[in-house]
Structure formats: structure tokens, C-alpha cells
Amino acid sequence: MVAGSPRAWAHGGMETALPHSPGWQVDAGVALSAMRSAEAWPVPRLDGVLQTGQTATDQQGRLVLEQARVGLGTRLTPWLGAQWTVSAHDRDAPRTDTAWIEARTTVADGALSLRLGRQEVPLGGVIAGAGPFDRFGQAPLAKQATLLDGSWADDGVTLHWQQPVEQGWQSVALGWWQARAFPGGPSGPGAPSVQATFGWDHLSAQVFGVWLQPRDRGAVAVSSATTGHSHGVPDCTVDLQNRVCFEGRAQVFGAALRHDGLFDERLSLTLAGMTRHESGTLYSDTATAQWDGRVSGVWLDAVWRAGSHWQWAARWERLVPRHTLTGSNPSPLANAAGLSGAAPVRRLSGALGYTWEEPGLSLWVETGRQQGPTSDAQSWWGVRLLWQSSRFLSGVF
């Protein structure tokens, strides 16, 4: 990322900006929520979606720390910088999210940077921003199903090029990842990625793709599902008991389109989608089958800015999981993996927010409803308080 460009606070983006000149800065953010629902909230694991078997801890009816995050960015020289971030979620222990070093230079009036270490896989600003510091309390269905808890940080290297243009192709990021974070596995070859951004006046477009070959990737069986916030992937070389394991190929793609210049720039519209396609072998300690699965989703956001403080936001979503499992007796394997209930899911959410620009504080009131064809609709409402500071502390060398 070019120094000084906007950072994406949510998991999945190029996390933070570094100082313009040699020095250091501390970014900080806190997201709190209190939601009410007749059932567990966030909405439990999605039927027909193969992940790791983890389900979110029930947070409804209490004050919850969605995320507290602190990032330290330092520029040691005009061409060398580093960044480290740590975060905490609800009642879980703090963990390091990212830790990387970056070298940059100027080529043909454009910014070229090379980043090495643990970092967010580039997904584009729109998809990256749909996370803990977004207007809504849950990541979009497509992001929840495609990734693990809507986040994706891994060890790797990225080469990022940004052109000084406002029309057409603006930037591209090429990456190579160790692929140990979901949808990668405990073993397997490295994974390439590409992400590109385009812009035309008030219209912007972003696309990305990642190609993986996970091995020994486990999912805790539905009957033994665990709760909590974790980025880890069960290792099937360690234990097969109460696990369903995957080995094969996985591709993740996404695209987003945003227009922010409607009605004197009061209205912005965003259309985004993600898909994960996997093919290979699904196995447990008692059965083996050939698996071909795809989960795809889209969401549409509309945001109306009423003055300098008020915002109205609405989000419509649809998720469609599909899979084919073939073998001598695939039904027990499908049930253990939570695949037997695959069906489209819809969600509609609305939020009203008030922002205090100077302290970077915003208060949101949210309500929503999620509907699957084989289950009763789940509704919720609540309040969220978000605070972000891009330069909470800073200094120069």
C-alpha cells in the first residue's frame, strides 16, 4: 500500500498506512455491540458450507467486544517500513494479526512495494471493509461462508503496484502465500493470488483470485462442533476422530463495484460477490468420498448520508451452497460435515448511524432478518459503538 493511503480496518485488506516520512504511528480501534435475538447470535454455522466446524459463541443479550485492535506502523527509512497489529475478540486472548516489513520505491511515477511476513491477503477495499468496523454487526454471508469468520491473514509475500491515475486500471497486487490459514490447510504447496483495482470518477471496481491446494484440512464433525473465535485449521495428520477432512484444490474469487456519486454524493451503492470452489477427496476415519462443492454469495449495500453526521444503510444478501459427494456411502460423511442441509439463504439488514468525526466515534442501531428455506426466519436488533483512530499516537525519527 502506498504510504498515506486509507487503511482497511476489517480483516482482509492491506491493513494500515505507514508514516509518510521516517517515524512511527499507532492506530487503534474498538467495536462494541449489544444485540438481541430469539436465537443464538451471530447466526450459527451455515448448512451446506464446509469450513472447520467452529461455531460462534452466543453473544446475544450481553455487551460484547467485537474487536479491539492496535497497530504499530513505522517507517525506518524513506524506502523501508514495518507494521505489527494485535487484536482481541470478545473473551478470547489477544493474538497477533499481522507482522510484516515492506520495501518501496518509485518507478515511472508509480509506487512499487514488496511486503514480506504475516499479512492480510489482498481482497480489495470493498470486500476487506465488510468486517468488524463496518456498519453491520455481521460480515456478509458470502464472506462468512467463503472464508473463516470472514477473515484471511497468512504468511507470504506481496508485490504491489499503484499507478498515479484516476481513470482505468489503478493498482495490482501479486501474492504468494504459505496457505496454512483457511481455506488452506496444515500442509500443501504455496498459493498464488492476484488483486486489481480500477476506477472511473465516482465508480470503482475491484477483483481478486486465489488458487490453493490444501492437504489434511480438517473440520470438526457437527456432533462435536466447538465454539469461539479461532483462525486455526484442524490437522488431520494429528487426529481423525470426530473430524471430516479435505484434500484437493480450492479457488476463491471475488469482485466488487461501487458508485459513490449519486444525488450530490449523498447516496452510494455497492454490489459485491464471492465464491469458493473446491474439488478433491473428503474423508473421515470410517469413509471416503469424492467431493465437488461451490458456495457463492452476493450482497448489495445502499448508504444514504443525511448531512455530515447521519447515515442510513441497508444490505440485501443471498448465499447459495451447492455440492456433489460421490462414493459407496456418502450420507454419513455429508451429515458429519454439515453438508446435508445445503440450500439458499437470504438476509436483509438495516442500520441508522450517527458519527462524531473528531474522536472517530460512531453509534449504530441495527436490525436484520435471515431466512433459509428449511428453517424459521431469525431476526435481531441491537446497538453498536465503533471507535477508530488512524493516528492515535505518532512520532518522528
TIPAZA-797189 format. One record per atom (N, C-alpha, C): residue in one letter; x, y, z. Coordinates in steps of 0.02 Angstrom, whole numbers, plus 50000, padded with zeros to 5 digits. Layout:
BEGIN
AXYZ
...
This chain:
BEGIN
M500424994050000
M500005000050000
M500445006250000
V500245011249963
V500615017449962
V500535020950029
A501075023450057
A501035026850121
A500545032550118
G500135032950170
G499645038250174
G498975036650143
S498915031050108
S498275029350079
S497825026450133
P497155026350123
P496705024150176
P496825016850194
R496765015350257
R496835008450279
R496155005250283
A496144998650280
A495524994750289
A495554991450356
W495134993750402
W495164991050470
W494934983850474
A494484981750431
A494234974950436
A494764970050412
H494694963750437
H495114958450412
H495054958050337
G495604956750303
G495564955250232
G495834960750187
G496104966250214
G496364971550172
G497094972650183
M497384977650150
M498064979650162
M498034984150224
E498194981550282
E497914983450347
E497984990750367
T498564993850359
T498655000450387
T499135004450344
A499115010950350
A499585015250316
A500205016350360
L500775017150327
L501385018850363
L501485026450360
P501885029250405
P502015036450403
P502315038450336
H502195044650315
H502475047250253
H503235047450255
S503515049450311
S504235050250318
S504465046150379
P505125045250388
P505365041250444
P505055043250510
G504745038350542
G504395039550605
G503965033650621
W503495034650668
W503055029150689
W502365031950704
Q501865027550701
Q501185029450720
Q500815023350746
V500345024550791
V499935019350820
V499215020450799
D498915015350767
D498205015350750
D497835011250803
A497225013150817
A496835009450867
A496105009450848
G495755004350869
G495035003950857
G494694999250905
V494075000750922
V493674996550966
V492964996250938
A492684990150936
A491994989150914
A491624985350969
L491094988450995
L490674985451047
L489964984551020
S489624979351043
S488934978351021
S488524975251077
A487874976451073
A487384973151117
A486784971551073
M486694965051058
M486184962851011
M485674958351046
R485054958651022
R484514954551049
R484234950250993
S484114943851009
S483824939150961
S483504933550999
A482994930450968
A482664924851000
A483094918550998
E483614918550955
E484064912850949
E484774915350958
A485254910650950
A485954912350956
A486154917650905
W486574922350926
W486824927550881
W487564928550895
P487994929150844
P487854928950772
P487514922450751
V487204922650692
V486854916750667
V487334910850663
P487144904950689
P487604899150691
P487844897050622
R488274891850622
R488584889550560
R488054888150506
L488254889250444
L487804888750388
L487784881550362
D487184878850352
D487124872150325
D487374871950253
G487694866450236
G487934865550168
G488584868950152
V488924871850203
V489554875450193
V490104871750231
L490614869650195
L491174866050226
L491694871050250
Q491784871350317
Q492304875650347
Q492704871450396
T492764873650459
T493164869950508
T492744867050564
G492094867950562
G491664865250614
G491584869950673
Q491904875650672
Q491844880450727
Q491204884350721
T490864885550777
T490274889850779
T490414895650827
A490124901350811
A490244907250852
A489924906450921
T490244909250972
T489954909451039
T489324913851039
D488804911551074
D488184915351077
D488314921951113
Q488174927551077
Q488314934151104
Q487694938251118
Q487104935451103
Q486504939551110
Q486344940751184
G486084946751197
G485874948451264
G486414950951311
R487014952351285
R487544954951327
R487994959751288
L488384963751324
L488854968251292
L489464964151269
V489644964951206
V490164960851175
V490714965251146
L491324963251157
L491884966351123
L491974962751056
E491704965851003
E491784962850937
E492524962450918
Q492864967950928
Q493574968050915
Q493894974250946
A494484973250976
A494924978750996
A495574977550959
R495814982650925
R496384981750881
R496864987550888
V497514985950892
V498044990950896
V498564989250843
G498764994050804
G499274993050752
G499834998050759
L500444995750755
L501034999950757
L501364999850688
G501395005550655
G501735006150591
G502325010750597
T502885008650569
T503495012750573
T503835013050505
R504085018950487
R504495019650427
R505205021150449
L505645016250439
L506335016750461
L506735021250416
T506615020750351
T506945024950301
T506405026750249
P506545031250202
P506045032750151
P505825026650111
W506215021250111
W506035015450070
W505885009150110
L505985009350176
L505885003350217
L505425004750276
G504915000350285
G504445001150340
G504234994450367
A503874994550423
A503634988450455
A502994989850491
Q502614984450504
Q501974985250538
Q501824979050580
W501484980150636
W501284974650680
W500614976450710
T500144971650710
T499484972850740
T499294967050785
V498944968650838
V498684963650884
V497954965250897
S497544960150906
S496834961250917
S496564956450969
A495994958150998
A495644953951045
A494914953651025
H494604947851035
H493904946751015
H493524943951075
D493004947451096
D492564945051148
D492964942751209
R492914936251226
R493254933651286
R493894929851268
D494094930051204
D494694926451183
D495324930451200
A495884926951205
A496514930151220
A496754934251160
P497124939651172
P497394943551116
P497844939251072
R497884941051008
R498284937350960
R498594942250910
T499154940350883
T499474944250830
T499114943050764
D498864948250733
D498534947650669
D499044948050611
T499464953150614
T499944954250560
T500614956350588
A501134954850550
A501814956950567
A502224956550502
W502384962250472
W502714962150408
W503204967950400
I503654967150352
I504104972550331
I503964974050258
E504104980250238
E503934982450170
E504484986950143
A504674985650082
A505134990050045
A504754993149988
R504884999449974
R504525002749920
R504995007349881
T504795008649820
T505165013249778
T504685016349728
T504925021149689
T504525024349638
T504785022449569
V504335019949527
V504515017949460
V504005021049412
A504245024949364
A503815028149314
A503225031849347
D503385035649399
D502895039549437
D502395035349476
G502465028849475
G502035024449514
G502395021849576
A502025019149624
A502305016549686
A502345008949682
L502945006149691
L503054999049690
L503284996949759
S502944991949789
S503124989849857
S503144982249860
L503584979649903
L503664972549915
L503584971349990
R503104967150008
R502944965950078
R503054958650095
L503374957350153
L503534950550174
L503334949550246
G502984943950260
G502794942350329
G502064940350333
R501804940350394
R501094938750405
R500674944950390
Q500204944150343
Q499824949950319
Q499144947550294
E498714952450282
E498054950950254
E498114949350180
V497784944150158
V497754942650087
V497354948150053
P497624951550002
P497264957149971
P496614954849937
L496064957649959
L495404956149932
L495084962149898
G495394968049904
G495084974149881
G494744977749938
G494724984349935
G494474988249991
G493754986950009
V493324985749960
V492614984749974
V492494978350013
I492764972749989
I492674966350022
I493054966250088
A493654969150089
A494034969450152
A493664973450205
G493324978750183
G492984983150232
G492354980350262
A492104974850234
A491494971750261
A491674967150318
G491824970150376
G492054966350434
G491884969650499
P492304968850551
P492134971250618
P491984978650624
F492294982850582
F492194990050589
F491734992750534
D491344988350506
D490854990150455
D490224992750489
R489724994650449
R489104997350476
R488664991850506
F488794985550488
F488374980050510
F488764975250555
G488404972050601
G488724967950651
G488974961150628
Q488764958950569
Q488994952750541
Q489304953950473
A489834950150458
A490114950350390
A489594947650342
P489614949650279
P489134946950230
P489144939350228
L488564936350213
L488524929150209
L489054926250163
A489174929450106
A489664926950058
A490354926750089
K490534931750128
K491194931950159
K491234926950217
Q490694926350255
Q490694921550310
Q490774914450284
A490454912850228
A490464906050202
A491104904550163
T491364909450127
T491944908350085
T492584907850126
L492644912150177
L493224912150220
L493034909350288
L493484909950336
L493344907750404
L493224913850447
D492604914750470
D492414920550510
D492534927050471
G492534926550405
G492604932550364
G493294935450362
S493814931950385
S494484934750387
S494974930150350
W495554933150330
W496044929250295
W496734932650301
A497114930450349
A497804932650358
A498254926550353
D498834927350319
D499284921650308
D499994924250302
D500474919750306
D501174921450295
D501314921250221
G501624926650196
G501754926750125
G502114932950103
V502124934050038
V502454939850008
V501984942849956
T501944949549953
T501534952949903
T501954958249868
L501844958749803
L502134964049762
L501554968449739
H501574974749760
H501014979349748
H501244985149705
W500854986549653
W501004992049607
W500404996549602
Q500505003049613
Q499955007849609
Q500145013449562
Q499715014749513
Q499835019849463
Q499535026549486
P499845032049466
P499585038749485
P499055040949434
V498525037049426
V497995038749379
V497325038349414
E496845042049388
E496165041949416
E495665038349371
Q495865036649310
Q495415033349264
Q495725026649242
G495315021349243
G495555014949219
G495905010849273
W496375006749251
W496745002349296
W497175006449343
Q497105005449409
Q497455009449458
Q497985005649496
S497864999249513
S498354995549553
S498264988049543
V498804984349559
V498784977149558
V499234974649614
A499034969149646
A499424965949699
A499494958549682
L500114956149676
L500264949149664
L500534946149729
G500264940349749
G500474937349812
G500644930049806
W501054927649854
W501204920549861
W501164918949935
W500754913849953
W500584912550022
W500774905550044
Q500934905050107
Q501074898450135
Q500454894150135
A499874897250137
A499224893950132
A499084889250190
R499244891450251
R499094887550310
R498454889950344
A498204895750325
A497574898250352
A497004896050306
F496404894850335
F495834892850297
F495674898050243
P495524895850181
P495374889050158
P495974884750139
G496574886850159
G497154882550153
G497134877150207
G497654873050211
G497674867650259
G498334867250296
P498394862550343
P499004861850381
P499614860150338
S499504857450278
S500044855950232
S499804857150161
G500284857050114
G500114858350044
G500574863650016
P500584864349950
P501024869349919
P500784876449930
G501214881249914
G501034888249919
G500484890149870
A500174895849883
A499594897949843
A499714904849813
P499614905649747
P499674912249716
P499024916149722
S499074922749720
S498474926949721
S498594933049677
V498044936149655
V498084942349617
V497474946549636
Q497584953149642
Q497044957849656
Q497164964149617
A496644966849585
A496704972749544
A496134977649559
T496284984049552
T495804989449565
T495764993949504
F495144995949487
F495025000349431
F494575006049455
G494615011849422
G494205017449443
G494045022149385
W493435024949387
W493205029849338
W492775034949375
D493055040749389
D492685045949425
D492395043149491
H491735042749496
H491415040249558
H491325032749559
L491535029249507
L491435022049501
L492095018449512
S492095013349555
S492695009249566
S492515001949561
A492994997849538
A492904990749530
A493524987149556
Q493424981449589
Q493974977549618
Q493834970249606
V494364966449591
V494314959249580
V494904955849613
F494814949549634
F495374945749661
F495264938249648
G495804934449651
G495784927249645
G496354924049682
V496224918349713
V496744914549749
V496654907149731
W497214903649719
W497204896649699
W497594892449750
L497254887649782
L497554883849837
L497514876349823
Q497944872549857
Q497924865249856
Q498004862549927
P497494863249969
P497554861250039
P497604853750047
R497984851550097
R498034844550116
R497904843950191
D497584838450211
D497464836850281
D497074842250317
R496634845950280
R496224851150311
R495624848150345
G495574849150410
G495044845950448
G494464850550464
A493884847350477
A493294850750501
A493004846450557
V492894849550614
V492604845850670
V491894843750652
A491734837450664
A491074834850647
A490524838850682
V489954839350649
V489394843350676
V489224841350747
S489244834950762
S489064832550829
S489564834550881
S490164836750860
S490694838750908
S490914845850898
A490514849950864
A490714856750846
A490904860750908
T491424864950899
T491674869150953
T491454876350942
T491504880350995
T491324887350990
T491924891651006
G491894897950985
G492434902650999
G492704905650935
H493174910250943
H493484913650886
H494174910750875
S494284907750816
S494924904650801
S495064905150728
H495704906150710
H495914906150640
H496264899750623
G496314894950669
G496664888850658
G496264883850617
V496634879050587
V496324873850546
V496504867150577
P496014862850595
P496174856250623
P496614852250575
D497104848750604
D497594844850565
D497404837550566
C497234834750508
C497014827850504
C497584822850510
T498214825150508
T498764820550520
T498864819250594
V498564823550635
V498624822750708
V498074818250735
D497454819250711
D496894815450738
D496334815350687
L496024809550676
L495454808950631
L494794808050668
Q494834807150733
Q494224805850771
Q493774812050771
N493134810950754
N492624816250753
N492814821950705
R493154820050650
R493354825050601
R493184822750531
V493044827750489
V492964826650417
V493534830550384
C493894827250338
C494504830150311
C494454831150236
F494794836250211
F494784837850140
F495494838350114
E495584835750053
E496214836350017
E496054837149943
G496304842449913
G496154843649842
G496334850649822
R495914853549781
R496024860349755
R495474864949777
A495654871249788
A495174876349808
A495334882849772
Q494824885949745
Q494904892549714
Q494414897449745
V494654903349761
V494234908549791
V494274914749746
F493694917249727
F493654923149684
F493164928149713
G493284934449698
G492824939649721
G492854945749676
A492324949649676
A492294955749637
A491824960649671
A491944967049662
A491524972249692
A491494978249647
L490914981549648
L490794987549608
L490454992649653
R490734998749655
R490455003949699
R490385010449661
H489805013749672
H489675020449645
H489495025049703
D489885030449712
D489765034749770
D489615041949750
G489365042949689
G489235049849666
G488515051349650
L488045047549677
L487345048549661
L487025053749707
F486565057649680
F486195062749719
F486665067149759
D487115070649721
D487595075149752
D488035071649804
E488215065449788
E488645061249830
E488335059549897
R487675059849901
R487335057749962
R487215050149964
L487145047149905
L486985040049900
L487565036249870
S487755030749901
S488245026249873
S487945019249869
L488095015749814
L487855009049802
L488445004449792
T488404998549822
T488944993649817
T488654986849801
L488934983649751
L488754976749733
L489384972549736
A489364967149775
A489954962949783
A489764955649785
G490234951349768
G490104944249770
G490754940349781
M490684934349809
M491244929849821
M491034922649807
T491514918549787
T491374911449777
T491994907349795
R491874901349822
R492404896549837
R492214889949806
H492644887449762
H492514881049729
H493054876149751
E492844870249774
E493314865149797
E493154858449765
S493674854749748
S493594848049720
S494164843649745
G494004837549763
G494504833049789
G494194827449829
T494554825349881
T494344819749923
T494124822149991
L493544819750012
L493284821050079
L493304814350116
Y493594814250176
Y493674807850210
Y493644808650286
S493494803150319
S493494802750392
S493844796250411
D493794794350475
D494104788050496
D493704781950475
T493104783050446
T492684777350426
T492454777550353
A492554783150318
A492284783650250
A492704788350207
T492654787450141
T492984791750092
T492514792950034
A492524799150008
A492084800849951
A492424806349910
Q492204806849848
Q492434812249804
Q491964818249812
W492264823949820
W491884830049838
W491984835449785
D491444838549765
D491474844449722
D490954849349749
G491194854849777
G490744859549809
G490884866749790
R490354870649789
R490414877749775
R489934881549819
V490184886849850
V489754891249888
V489854898249860
S489304901549841
S489324908049808
S488824912649840
G489004918949845
G488554923749875
G488654930749848
V488144934849853
V488174941849832
V487844946149886
W488044952449887
W487694957149931
W487674964049897
L487154967749913
L487044974449887
L486944979149945
D487364984249948
D487334989350001
D487094995949972
A486664999350009
A486455006149993
A486555010450055
V486915016050048
V487055020450104
V486845027550086
W486415030550127
W486185037350117
W486465041750172
R486825047050153
R487125051650201
R486675057750208
A486365058350265
A485915063950279
A486295069150320
G486645073650285
G487055078550321
G487745075650336
S488085078950381
S488785077050396
S488835071850451
H488285070250485
H488315065650541
H487895059350533
W487305059950502
W486835054250499
W486945050050436
Q486855043450444
Q486875038950387
Q486335033550395
W486005031950339
W485555026250335
W485895021050291
A485855014750311
A486175009450272
A485715003350269
A485705000150211
A485314993950202
A485754989050164
R485674982650180
R486054977350146
R485594971450130
W485594969350067
W485244963350046
W485764958150025
E485664951850046
E486154946550032
E485804940050011
R486174936149973
R485954929449955
R486564924949950
L486504918949978
L487044914049978
L486764907449951
V487144904249906
V486924897949877
V487494892849881
P487434887749924
P487924882249925
P487684876449882
R488154873549844
R487994867649803
R488574862749811
H488414856249810
H488954851349815
H488734844649787
T489234840749767
T489124833949744
T489614829449781
L489354824349813
L489764819649852
L489614812649826
T490124809249799
T490024802649770
T490484797649804
G490224791749816
G490594786349849
G490124780649866
S490384775749901
S489974769849917
S489424771449966
N489544775950014
N489034777750064
N489194784850089
P489044789950048
P489244796750066
P488804800250117
S488214797650132
S487744801150176
S488024802450246
P488324797450280
P488604798950347
P489144804350344
L489544804250291
L490074809250284
L489764816250274
A489244816650233
A488904823050221
A488584825650285
N488284821250324
N487974823350387
N488494825850436
A489054822350442
A489574824350489
A489884831050470
A489924832450404
A490214838750380
A489714844450378
G489074843050392
G488564848250391
G488354850150321
L488414845550273
L488264847050204
L487564845050183
S487224841050223
S486584838350202
S486034843550196
G486104849250229
G485584854350228
G485724860050180
A486134858750128
A486314864150082
A485694867150048
A485614873650054
A485044877150024
A485184884650025
P484864888449980
P484974895649979
P484764899050044
V485124904450061
V484984908350121
V484934915750101
R484464919350130
R484384926450117
R484444930350183
R484694936350177
R484744940650236
R484614947850215
L484244951450257
L484114958550246
L484254962250311
S484674967450306
S484864971250366
S484794978650353
G484644982350406
G484604989550402
G484934992750463
A485224998650454
A485575001950509
A485525009550503
L485485012850560
L485495020150564
L486075022050608
G486505026550582
G487105028350619
G487215035850626
Y487535037650681
Y487735044650694
Y488485044650708
T488855049150674
T489575049250680
T489825055950707
W490275055450755
W490655061250780
W491345060850748
E491475065250700
E492085064650660
E492715065650701
E492725070550746
E493335072350781
E493615066550823
P493215063150865
P493505057550901
P493495051050862
G493205050950801
G493155044850762
G492675039850791
L492125042450820
L491635038350856
L490985038050816
S490675032150813
S490025031550780
S489585026750819
L488945028250821
L488445024250856
L487935021850804
W487805015250803
W487355012250754
W486805008350788
V486205009050762
V485635004850782
V485485000350722
E485464993850734
E485404989050679
E484834984150691
T484514982050637
T484034976650639
T484114972450576
G483914966050580
G484004961750522
G483594955450528
R483564951850472
R483184945650469
R483524940950419
Q483634934750440
Q483944929650397
Q483454923850388
Q483404921550325
Q482914916450309
Q483224910950266
G483164904650288
G483334898850248
G482694895150231
P482664891450175
P482044888350153
P481784882850199
T482224879850239
T482014874250282
T481984876050356
S482064882450372
S482064884350443
S481674890850452
D481474892050514
D481134898350530
D481614904150522
A481334909950505
A481754915850498
A482014918050567
Q482624920550567
Q482914923150629
Q482984930650623
S482724934250673
S482764941550673
S483184943850732
W483464949850726
W483864952750780
W483834960350776
W484024963550830
W484104970750832
W484604972350888
G484904978150885
G485384980050936
G485744986450920
V486224988050961
V486624994150952
V487364992250950
R487744996350913
R488474995350907
R488825002050914
L489385001950948
L489795007950957
L490485006550929
L490695010750881
L491335009850847
L491775015950858
W492415014550873
W492905019950879
W493535018050840
Q493775022650799
Q494375021550760
Q494805027850759
S495445026950766
S495915032550761
S496505030350718
S496595033750661
S497135031850615
S497825033950639
R497855038750685
R498495040850712
R498405042650786
F498275037450825
F498145038450896
F498755041250932
L499345038750914
L499975041250938
L500455041350879
S500935045950879
S501415046350824
S502045049850846
G502575048850807
G503205052150820
G503645051750759
V504205055350761
V504675055450705
V505365053250729
F505755050950682
F506445048950697
F506925054650681
